[in-house]
Amino acid sequence: MLLAGTETLHSAAKHGWALPAFAVYNLEMVQAIVAAAEEADRPVLLLAGSSHFHHAGQTALMNMALTAAHSTSAPIGVHLDHCRDLPEMQRCLDAGYSSVMIDGSHLSFEDNVRFTHEAATLAHRAGAWIEAELGAVPGDEDVSTNALPSQTMTDPLQARDFVERTGIDALAVAVGNVHGFTANPVTLDLERLNAIAAQCPVPLVLHGASGLPTEQLRGALSCGVAKVNVNAELRRAYLAAVERSLPKAMPNADAVAVWREGRAAVTVAALRIIRSLAPNCESRSTTQHFTVQAHSRKARP
């Protein structure tokens, strides 16, 4: 079932949990996340985003993610991550994505406002919700580069102005978080995050959650973060499983065994993250903390 609308985000912010958003690059990762969502009985987002298209191709990954979401009883949204190209975003909206993220963080504030407002108009016209970024979250989304925290963090007062002028539904913030793993533990500026939450009229999003210490993650949830993106932790789980299984698989060229182990490892990692982001919620069937909407649009062939 495709998860649509912003009710889940607002419920997460209100009740102190967060919607996990998992980056996917191939069939095995999509299947792994779906399996985790089904087992946990919790809502998740599949991040089938801009940089991920470089591996699988946009059409193939779009259709794969959307078909998986529509084919399960688990509430799963399909989200375009870190898009900087409006035609690419429109193709995803046309295919049936439930949400998108437009990334104008590389632009000046005024240019970011104009670019994001245009994107928000397109997204809302298509019935999708939209996230944008203010400030700059450093690091590469697809590989871990030991990035340092950005010097351009999100300004609380600027955040309110940005949200009101663009019409976005969720705001990704820069508060010391980075993409990928780092040699030293990341320390979030929770005071800044709390100030942003006090000013911002929409739910907040935290990118770069892989490897984040538990107390930092819980602190972010207490400050109103309602969506958390995870990528590097899944990649590491997948590659570690491949490394373990490869020696046994090589003599018989058993590629399927390697893919199967990678998929299982991603499911385990995703389950752990889902549960860590919903500390007060046992399952979808035992809580009313979020709303699921069936989405009528299907992926185009």
N, C-alpha and C positions, 0 to 999 in steps of 0.2 A: 504494500500500500504506500503510495507516494504521500509523504508528509508535506502539507502545504499550509501557508499562512504563518503568522507571527505569534499565535497563541502559545506555542511551546516555548519560544524564547521568553515571552513575558512571564509565563508561569515559572520557568527556571529561575529567572531573576528574583521573583517574589519569594520562592520557596528555598533558595539557597543551593541549587544544583545547576549543572551546566549541560548543555547539549553537546555531545562529542561529535566533532567533524573530522573524518578520517580521509587522508589522501590515498587515492588508488591509482595504480598505473597499468594494471593488467587484469585479466579474468580472475586469476587466483586471489588477488587482493580484494576484488569486488565480492567474490564468493565468501571470503573469510570474514569480511565486515558484516555481510548479511547474516552469516551463521552466528556471529557474536550478538547481533541485535536480536535475533530470534531466541537465543539461549537466555540472554539477560532480560528479555521482554521489555526493552527500553528503546526510545527513539534515538536515531543517529542520522548524521548527514554523510553522504558519499561526496568527497571533494574530487570531482572529475574536472580538473581545472586547466588553465591555460598552459602551464609548463608541462603538465602531464600529457597533453596532446602531442608533444614532440616525440614521445615514445610510441603511443598506440595509434595516433591519428585522431582528429577531432570526431569524425563521424562514428568510428568504431567505438571509442570510449564513451561518447554520449549515449549511443544506443545500448551499450553493455550495461551502463549504470542505470539507465532509465528502465530497461527491461527487468533488471534485478529488483529494482524498487517496486515495480508494478506486480511482480510475480511472487511476492512474499506477504505474509500477514503482518510482518513487523513494520512499524512506522519508520520509513526511511526517506529522507529528502535527498535530492540531487542538486549539488551546489557548484557553481563555477567560481573557482578561487583565483584571486590575483589577476583579474583581467584588465588589460590596458587598451583594448581594441573594441570599439563599439560594434562593428560588424560581427566580430567573433561572438560577443555577448548576445547579439540579436539571433544568431544561429542557434545558440543554446536555448534561448527563450522560445524560439519557434519549435524546437525539438520537444520542449516540455519541461525544462528545468524548473524546479520549485523556488530556487533562489540563486542570486548571483552576488559576487563581490567585485566592485569596480575599484581599481587601485590607481588613484591619482596622487599618491604620496610623493612621487618624484617631481610634482609640479609645485609652483608657488601656491599660496593659500587661495588667492582669487581664481587662479586657473583650475585648481582642484575643485573649488566650489562649482564653477561653470561646467566642468567635465562631469562631475558627479551628479549634478542636477539633471543634465541631459540623460545620463544613464538611468537615473531613478525614474524619469518620465517613461522611458522605454520599458523598464522592468515592471512598473505598476500597470502599464497599459496591457502587458502580457499576463497579469495576474500573479507575478512573482514578487517576493520581497527582496530587498537589496541592502547589502552591507558595503561600507566604504572605510577607508583608512585615513586617519589624520595623525601626523607624525610619521616616523619611518622605523619599521621593524627591520633591523639589519640581518644579513646572512642570506644564503642561497636556499631556496625552497626545496631543492632536489638533492643536495649533497650537504654534508656537515663541514663547515669551513672554520670552525672555532671563532665565530664572529664575536665582536665586542658590542656591548649595548650602545644604542644610538645616542648621539648628542642632541638629536631632534626629537624630543619626547612630546607627547600630546599635552597641549595647554588646556586646562579645564574650562576657562572662559571662552577660548576659541572653539572648543568642542561644541558648546551650546549653539554658538552662532553658525557653525558648520552644519550641524544637524538641522537647524531651523531653516536655513537657506537652501539646503539640498533636498530635503524631504526623505532622507534615508530611513531605514527601519532598524539598523544596528550599526554600531561604530566599533571598528577595530582600533585598538590603542597601542601606543608605544610607551611602555613604562619600565623599561629595562629588559624586556623580553627580546629574544633573538630566535631566528630560524636555525634549527639544527642543534646538535650537541656541542657543548663547550668544555674546555679543560677544567674550568672552575665553575662551581654552581652559580646559576643565575640568581640575582637578587632583585626582585621586583620592587619598584617604588610604590608601596601600598598606600602611602599617604597621598601621593598624586592620584593613584587609581581611585581612591575614595572621594577625592575632590572632584574628579571627572564624573563619577557616578552621581554626585550631589547636583551637578550642573546639567548633566545630559538627560534628555527626556526619552532616550531609547536604550535598549539593552546593549551591554558592552561585550566585545569579543576579544579573546586573548589568542594571539598567534604564537607559535614557538613553545608549545607546552612540553615537548619531549625532554626528559631529564630534569624537569622542574621539581625541586624538593617539595615533599608533601605539604609542609607547613606553608610554603609560598603559594601552592595551588589552592589550598583551603582559604588562605588569606584573600586570594583573588575572588573566589566564590563569595566570600562574605562581603566583598566590595561591589557585588552586583554583576560580575562577569557571568553571562548566560550562554556563551558558546565558546568552546575551546578547540583549537585546531591541533591535530597531531599528525606528524608525518615521519620524522626521522626515527622515532621509536619503532614504528612499523617496518621501516626499511631495514633497520638493524635486526629485528626479529626474523624477518624473511631471509636475509643473507646469512645469519648465523645458522639457521636450519638447513639452508642449502649447503653451507660449508660442512656441517656434520654428516649430511646424507650423501654427499658427492662421492666419497671414496667407495662406498658400497654400491652406488649406482653406476659408476663408470665402467666396470667390466662388462655389463650387459647393456650399456647405453640406455639405462632406465630413467629417461628424463621425467616420466610421469611420477615416479617415486620422489624425485627432487621437488617437483612442483607441489606435490601433495604435502610434503613436509613443510615447505614454505608457507603454504596456505594455512595449515594447522597452527603454525607458530604465530601467524598474524592474528588468527582468531583468539588465541590465548592472550596475546598482548592487548588486543582491542577489548576483550572482556574485562581485563584488569583496569583499563582506563575508564570504561563505561561505569564500573562500580565505584571507582575513586571519585568520579564526577557526580555521582548520585548517592552521597553518603547516607541520606535520610529516606531514600526510596528503595523499596524492595523490588518491585516490578511494576509493569504497566497495569497488570490486572489487580494490584492491591493499592493503587494510588490514583487520585484524580488530578495529579499535578500537571498534566498536559493534555492537549486536545489533538486528535488526529482527524485529518480531513482527507477523504478520498479525492484524488485529482483525476479529472476526466481525460486530460491530454495524454497522448501516447507518443513514444518516440517515432520519428519518421524513418522510413527505411533508407 
